[in-house]
Amino acid sequence: MSSVKKLKLQVWILVLVVFVLGATTGASIDALYRQRQAQAMQAQREAAANSILLVRMMQELDLTNEQVVQIREVLLSARKEMSLTPGIKEIRDNTNVRIKALLTPEQQALY
């Protein structure tokens, strides 16, 4: 094989390697971006759901300001637990027990 042909082959191999590395890097960055975007959207949905629940409880149970603050903390804590633990039903039940403990007997009956 002549040195010119060898050089052309080496250049084509180099171009191919650079192309493959670029495509792999681009695909990896795209996957990472999509994963982070999905996590951010999930967090927004959960925050909105917690806000809706808290507003509904405020309207239906006539919560005091202190109860609102405490229940908001319970909901935030539960959201963190759910992201770390697979036992969502147990977390939800525990959250309901913790919220009921913050309510008056009349509010508990409505909750």
Backbone as JSON Lines, residues from 0, in Angstrom:
{"i":0,"aa":"M","n":[0.86,-1.17,0.0],"ca":[0.0,0.0,0.0],"c":[0.9,1.23,0.0]}
{"i":1,"aa":"S","n":[0.59,2.15,-0.86],"ca":[1.43,3.34,-0.96],"c":[1.2,4.24,0.25]}
{"i":2,"aa":"S","n":[2.15,5.1,0.5],"ca":[2.05,5.99,1.66],"c":[0.89,6.96,1.53]}
{"i":3,"aa":"V","n":[0.52,7.35,0.32],"ca":[-0.61,8.27,0.11],"c":[-1.92,7.56,0.47]}
{"i":4,"aa":"K","n":[-2.06,6.31,0.03],"ca":[-3.27,5.55,0.36],"c":[-3.36,5.29,1.86]}
{"i":5,"aa":"K","n":[-2.21,5.0,2.46],"ca":[-2.18,4.78,3.9],"c":[-2.62,6.04,4.65]}
{"i":6,"aa":"L","n":[-2.13,7.16,4.21],"ca":[-2.47,8.43,4.83],"c":[-3.97,8.73,4.67]}
{"i":7,"aa":"K","n":[-4.53,8.48,3.49],"ca":[-5.97,8.7,3.26],"c":[-6.79,7.78,4.17]}
{"i":8,"aa":"L","n":[-6.37,6.54,4.29],"ca":[-7.08,5.6,5.16],"c":[-7.04,6.06,6.61]}
{"i":9,"aa":"Q","n":[-5.89,6.53,7.06],"ca":[-5.76,7.02,8.43],"c":[-6.64,8.25,8.66]}
{"i":10,"aa":"V","n":[-6.7,9.14,7.68],"ca":[-7.56,10.32,7.8],"c":[-9.01,9.91,7.88]}
{"i":11,"aa":"W","n":[-9.44,8.98,7.03],"ca":[-10.84,8.53,7.08],"c":[-11.18,7.84,8.4]}
{"i":12,"aa":"I","n":[-10.24,7.06,8.9],"ca":[-10.46,6.41,10.2],"c":[-10.57,7.47,11.29]}
{"i":13,"aa":"L","n":[-9.72,8.47,11.26],"ca":[-9.78,9.55,12.24],"c":[-11.1,10.3,12.16]}
{"i":14,"aa":"V","n":[-11.54,10.61,10.95],"ca":[-12.83,11.29,10.76],"c":[-13.96,10.43,11.31]}
{"i":15,"aa":"L","n":[-13.93,9.14,11.04],"ca":[-14.97,8.23,11.53],"c":[-14.97,8.18,13.05]}
{"i":16,"aa":"V","n":[-13.8,8.1,13.67],"ca":[-13.71,8.06,15.13],"c":[-14.25,9.35,15.74]}
{"i":17,"aa":"V","n":[-13.88,10.49,15.16],"ca":[-14.37,11.77,15.66],"c":[-15.9,11.84,15.52]}
{"i":18,"aa":"F","n":[-16.42,11.38,14.41],"ca":[-17.87,11.38,14.2],"c":[-18.57,10.51,15.24]}
{"i":19,"aa":"V","n":[-18.08,9.32,15.47],"ca":[-18.69,8.4,16.44],"c":[-18.62,8.98,17.84]}
{"i":20,"aa":"L","n":[-17.48,9.54,18.21],"ca":[-17.35,10.15,19.54],"c":[-18.3,11.34,19.69]}
{"i":21,"aa":"G","n":[-18.43,12.14,18.67],"ca":[-19.36,13.28,18.71],"c":[-20.8,12.84,18.86]}
{"i":22,"aa":"A","n":[-21.18,11.82,18.09],"ca":[-22.55,11.32,18.17],"c":[-22.84,10.72,19.54]}
{"i":23,"aa":"T","n":[-21.89,9.98,20.09],"ca":[-22.06,9.38,21.41],"c":[-22.17,10.46,22.48]}
{"i":24,"aa":"T","n":[-21.33,11.46,22.41],"ca":[-21.38,12.55,23.37],"c":[-22.7,13.31,23.28]}
{"i":25,"aa":"G","n":[-23.13,13.6,22.07],"ca":[-24.4,14.3,21.87],"c":[-25.58,13.51,22.4]}
{"i":26,"aa":"A","n":[-25.6,12.22,22.15],"ca":[-26.69,11.38,22.64],"c":[-26.69,11.32,24.17]}
{"i":27,"aa":"S","n":[-25.52,11.26,24.77],"ca":[-25.43,11.21,26.23],"c":[-25.91,12.52,26.85]}
{"i":28,"aa":"I","n":[-25.5,13.62,26.28],"ca":[-25.93,14.93,26.81],"c":[-27.43,15.1,26.64]}
{"i":29,"aa":"D","n":[-27.98,14.65,25.51],"ca":[-29.42,14.74,25.28],"c":[-30.19,13.9,26.3]}
{"i":30,"aa":"A","n":[-29.72,12.69,26.57],"ca":[-30.39,11.83,27.55],"c":[-30.35,12.45,28.94]}
{"i":31,"aa":"L","n":[-29.23,13.02,29.31],"ca":[-29.1,13.67,30.61],"c":[-30.04,14.87,30.71]}
{"i":32,"aa":"Y","n":[-30.11,15.67,29.66],"ca":[-31.0,16.83,29.63],"c":[-32.46,16.4,29.77]}
{"i":33,"aa":"R","n":[-32.85,15.39,29.02],"ca":[-34.25,14.91,29.09],"c":[-34.58,14.36,30.47]}
{"i":34,"aa":"Q","n":[-33.65,13.66,31.09],"ca":[-33.88,13.12,32.43],"c":[-34.07,14.24,33.44]}
{"i":35,"aa":"R","n":[-33.21,15.24,33.39],"ca":[-33.34,16.36,34.32],"c":[-34.62,17.15,34.07]}
{"i":36,"aa":"Q","n":[-34.99,17.3,32.82],"ca":[-36.22,18.01,32.49],"c":[-37.43,17.24,33.03]}
{"i":37,"aa":"A","n":[-37.44,15.93,32.9],"ca":[-38.54,15.11,33.41],"c":[-38.61,15.19,34.94]}
{"i":38,"aa":"Q","n":[-37.46,15.2,35.61],"ca":[-37.45,15.32,37.06],"c":[-38.0,16.67,37.5]}
{"i":39,"aa":"A","n":[-37.64,17.73,36.79],"ca":[-38.13,19.06,37.13],"c":[-39.64,19.14,36.93]}
{"i":40,"aa":"M","n":[-40.14,18.55,35.86],"ca":[-41.59,18.56,35.61],"c":[-42.33,17.77,36.67]}
{"i":41,"aa":"Q","n":[-41.76,16.64,37.09],"ca":[-42.38,15.83,38.14],"c":[-42.44,16.61,39.44]}
{"i":42,"aa":"A","n":[-41.37,17.32,39.78],"ca":[-41.35,18.12,41.01],"c":[-42.4,19.23,40.95]}
{"i":43,"aa":"Q","n":[-42.57,19.84,39.77],"ca":[-43.59,20.89,39.63],"c":[-44.99,20.31,39.79]}
{"i":44,"aa":"R","n":[-45.22,19.13,39.21],"ca":[-46.54,18.49,39.36],"c":[-46.84,18.16,40.81]}
{"i":45,"aa":"E","n":[-45.83,17.64,41.52],"ca":[-46.02,17.29,42.92],"c":[-46.27,18.53,43.77]}
{"i":46,"aa":"A","n":[-45.53,19.6,43.5],"ca":[-45.73,20.84,44.25],"c":[-47.12,21.4,43.99]}
{"i":47,"aa":"A","n":[-47.58,21.32,42.75],"ca":[-48.92,21.81,42.42],"c":[-49.98,20.96,43.11]}
{"i":48,"aa":"A","n":[-49.78,19.65,43.13],"ca":[-50.74,18.77,43.81],"c":[-50.8,19.08,45.3]}
{"i":49,"aa":"N","n":[-49.64,19.3,45.92],"ca":[-49.61,19.65,47.34],"c":[-50.31,20.98,47.59]}
{"i":50,"aa":"S","n":[-50.11,21.94,46.71],"ca":[-50.75,23.24,46.86],"c":[-52.27,23.12,46.74]}
{"i":51,"aa":"I","n":[-52.72,22.35,45.78],"ca":[-54.15,22.15,45.6],"c":[-54.74,21.48,46.82]}
{"i":52,"aa":"L","n":[-54.06,20.45,47.33],"ca":[-54.55,19.76,48.52],"c":[-54.61,20.72,49.71]}
{"i":53,"aa":"L","n":[-53.58,21.51,49.89],"ca":[-53.54,22.44,51.02],"c":[-54.63,23.5,50.9]}
{"i":54,"aa":"V","n":[-54.85,24.03,49.72],"ca":[-55.91,25.03,49.52],"c":[-57.27,24.4,49.83]}
{"i":55,"aa":"R","n":[-57.49,23.19,49.35],"ca":[-58.76,22.51,49.62],"c":[-58.96,22.29,51.11]}
{"i":56,"aa":"M","n":[-57.89,21.88,51.8],"ca":[-57.99,21.67,53.25],"c":[-58.27,23.0,53.96]}
{"i":57,"aa":"M","n":[-57.64,24.08,53.49],"ca":[-57.87,25.39,54.1],"c":[-59.33,25.79,53.96]}
{"i":58,"aa":"Q","n":[-59.91,25.54,52.81],"ca":[-61.3,25.92,52.56],"c":[-62.28,25.04,53.33]}
{"i":59,"aa":"E","n":[-62.04,23.74,53.31],"ca":[-62.99,22.81,53.92],"c":[-62.85,22.69,55.43]}
{"i":60,"aa":"L","n":[-61.64,22.87,55.94],"ca":[-61.4,22.62,57.37],"c":[-61.19,23.89,58.17]}
{"i":61,"aa":"D","n":[-61.17,25.02,57.52],"ca":[-60.96,26.31,58.21],"c":[-59.71,26.25,59.08]}
{"i":62,"aa":"L","n":[-58.58,25.93,58.46],"ca":[-57.32,25.77,59.19],"c":[-56.81,27.11,59.72]}
{"i":63,"aa":"T","n":[-56.12,27.03,60.84],"ca":[-55.44,28.22,61.35],"c":[-54.14,28.41,60.57]}
{"i":64,"aa":"N","n":[-53.53,29.58,60.69],"ca":[-52.27,29.83,60.0],"c":[-51.19,28.86,60.46]}
{"i":65,"aa":"E","n":[-51.19,28.57,61.75],"ca":[-50.2,27.63,62.28],"c":[-50.4,26.23,61.7]}
{"i":66,"aa":"Q","n":[-51.65,25.81,61.58],"ca":[-51.93,24.5,60.98],"c":[-51.49,24.46,59.52]}
{"i":67,"aa":"V","n":[-51.7,25.55,58.8],"ca":[-51.3,25.6,57.39],"c":[-49.79,25.41,57.27]}
{"i":68,"aa":"V","n":[-49.03,26.11,58.1],"ca":[-47.57,26.0,58.06],"c":[-47.15,24.57,58.4]}
{"i":69,"aa":"Q","n":[-47.74,24.0,59.44],"ca":[-47.36,22.65,59.87],"c":[-47.74,21.61,58.83]}
{"i":70,"aa":"I","n":[-48.91,21.73,58.24],"ca":[-49.34,20.76,57.23],"c":[-48.48,20.88,55.99]}
{"i":71,"aa":"R","n":[-48.12,22.1,55.61],"ca":[-47.23,22.29,54.46],"c":[-45.91,21.56,54.71]}
{"i":72,"aa":"E","n":[-45.39,21.66,55.93],"ca":[-44.14,20.96,56.26],"c":[-44.32,19.45,56.17]}
{"i":73,"aa":"V","n":[-45.46,18.94,56.63],"ca":[-45.73,17.5,56.56],"c":[-45.78,17.06,55.1]}
{"i":74,"aa":"L","n":[-46.44,17.83,54.25],"ca":[-46.56,17.47,52.84],"c":[-45.19,17.5,52.14]}
{"i":75,"aa":"L","n":[-44.38,18.49,52.45],"ca":[-43.03,18.56,51.87],"c":[-42.18,17.39,52.32]}
{"i":76,"aa":"S","n":[-42.28,17.06,53.59],"ca":[-41.53,15.92,54.12],"c":[-41.97,14.62,53.45]}
{"i":77,"aa":"A","n":[-43.27,14.47,53.26],"ca":[-43.79,13.26,52.61],"c":[-43.31,13.16,51.17]}
{"i":78,"aa":"R","n":[-43.26,14.3,50.48],"ca":[-42.8,14.29,49.09],"c":[-41.35,13.83,49.02]}
{"i":79,"aa":"K","n":[-40.52,14.3,49.95],"ca":[-39.12,13.87,49.99],"c":[-39.02,12.38,50.26]}
{"i":80,"aa":"E","n":[-39.83,11.9,51.21],"ca":[-39.82,10.47,51.55],"c":[-40.23,9.62,50.35]}
{"i":81,"aa":"M","n":[-41.24,10.08,49.62],"ca":[-41.73,9.31,48.47],"c":[-40.67,9.2,47.38]}
{"i":82,"aa":"S","n":[-39.84,10.2,47.24],"ca":[-38.8,10.14,46.22],"c":[-37.67,9.2,46.63]}
{"i":83,"aa":"L","n":[-37.56,8.89,47.91],"ca":[-36.48,8.03,48.39],"c":[-36.93,6.61,48.72]}
{"i":84,"aa":"T","n":[-38.22,6.4,48.86],"ca":[-38.73,5.13,49.37],"c":[-39.76,4.54,48.41]}
{"i":85,"aa":"P","n":[-39.72,3.22,48.21],"ca":[-40.71,2.61,47.32],"c":[-42.09,2.4,47.96]}
{"i":86,"aa":"G","n":[-42.21,2.46,49.31],"ca":[-43.47,2.17,50.0],"c":[-44.38,3.38,50.07]}
{"i":87,"aa":"I","n":[-44.94,3.78,48.95],"ca":[-45.73,5.01,48.88],"c":[-47.0,4.92,49.73]}
{"i":88,"aa":"K","n":[-47.67,3.78,49.74],"ca":[-48.91,3.66,50.51],"c":[-48.65,3.9,51.99]}
{"i":89,"aa":"E","n":[-47.57,3.33,52.51],"ca":[-47.25,3.53,53.93],"c":[-46.94,5.0,54.22]}
{"i":90,"aa":"I","n":[-46.25,5.64,53.3],"ca":[-45.92,7.06,53.48],"c":[-47.19,7.88,53.47]}
{"i":91,"aa":"R","n":[-48.1,7.57,52.53],"ca":[-49.36,8.32,52.45],"c":[-50.17,8.13,53.73]}
{"i":92,"aa":"D","n":[-50.25,6.89,54.22],"ca":[-50.99,6.63,55.47],"c":[-50.35,7.37,56.65]}
{"i":93,"aa":"N","n":[-49.03,7.33,56.72],"ca":[-48.31,8.02,57.79],"c":[-48.54,9.54,57.69]}
{"i":94,"aa":"T","n":[-48.55,10.06,56.48],"ca":[-48.8,11.49,56.28],"c":[-50.19,11.86,56.78]}
{"i":95,"aa":"N","n":[-51.19,11.05,56.45],"ca":[-52.55,11.33,56.91],"c":[-52.65,11.31,58.44]}
{"i":96,"aa":"V","n":[-51.96,10.37,59.07],"ca":[-51.97,10.31,60.53],"c":[-51.33,11.57,61.11]}
{"i":97,"aa":"R","n":[-50.21,11.99,60.52],"ca":[-49.52,13.19,61.01],"c":[-50.37,14.45,60.83]}
{"i":98,"aa":"I","n":[-51.08,14.53,59.71],"ca":[-51.95,15.69,59.47],"c":[-53.11,15.68,60.44]}
{"i":99,"aa":"K","n":[-53.74,14.52,60.64],"ca":[-54.88,14.44,61.58],"c":[-54.48,14.88,62.97]}
{"i":100,"aa":"A","n":[-53.24,14.59,63.36],"ca":[-52.77,14.97,64.69],"c":[-52.71,16.49,64.85]}
{"i":101,"aa":"L","n":[-52.63,17.21,63.75],"ca":[-52.56,18.67,63.8],"c":[-53.94,19.32,63.79]}
{"i":102,"aa":"L","n":[-54.98,18.54,63.54],"ca":[-56.33,19.09,63.4],"c":[-57.11,19.0,64.7]}
{"i":103,"aa":"T","n":[-58.1,19.85,64.81],"ca":[-59.01,19.79,65.96],"c":[-59.94,18.6,65.73]}
{"i":104,"aa":"P","n":[-60.66,18.13,66.78],"ca":[-61.6,17.02,66.59],"c":[-62.65,17.3,65.51]}
{"i":105,"aa":"E","n":[-63.14,18.54,65.43],"ca":[-64.13,18.88,64.41],"c":[-63.53,18.79,63.02]}
{"i":106,"aa":"Q","n":[-62.29,19.25,62.88],"ca":[-61.61,19.2,61.59],"c":[-61.3,17.75,61.22]}
{"i":107,"aa":"Q","n":[-60.94,16.94,62.2],"ca":[-60.64,15.53,61.94],"c":[-61.86,14.82,61.37]}
{"i":108,"aa":"A","n":[-63.04,15.15,61.87],"ca":[-64.26,14.52,61.39],"c":[-64.48,14.85,59.9]}
{"i":109,"aa":"L","n":[-64.11,16.07,59.5],"ca":[-64.29,16.47,58.11],"c":[-63.18,15.95,57.21]}
{"i":110,"aa":"Y","n":[-62.01,15.71,57.78],"ca":[-60.85,15.26,57.01],"c":[-61.02,13.81,56.64]}
